[in-house]
């Protein structure tokens, strides 16, 4: 006669391999697009905040304003400007996609296709922007 109870049979057998670790976001491009949209939005907000503060400095002390502006004339800040252009361009293009998904009746159906179109347009325009910014930086720093 078996001494196993109903509670013993409800315990699952141990797994032979550990469960695969997953991130909170499962890799769906739409989820990563959402995360990147939030990150670029926060980045743009931070830039605008700093821009308003340093522009307001001209009213307090024009000499201090000139010193701050001169610190911006470095190659590192030039690279940060490239990042800002990338963030603004992605945020704007993805924002149009989000508007279409929300307000166009076929938006949800084509949201994945629109994401790939946004990325394609972003790559094309950003490549051109890198060329223009690169020429300006080469003029200025080389």
Buried (B, 14 or more C-beta within 10 A) or exposed (E): EEEEEEEEEEEEEEEEEEEEEEEEEEEEEEEEBBEBBEEBBEBBEEBEEEEEEBEEBBEEEEEEBEEBEEEEEEEEEBEBBBEBBBBBBBBBBBBEBBEBBEEEEEBEEBBEEBBEEBBEBBEEBBEEBBEEBEEEBEEEEE
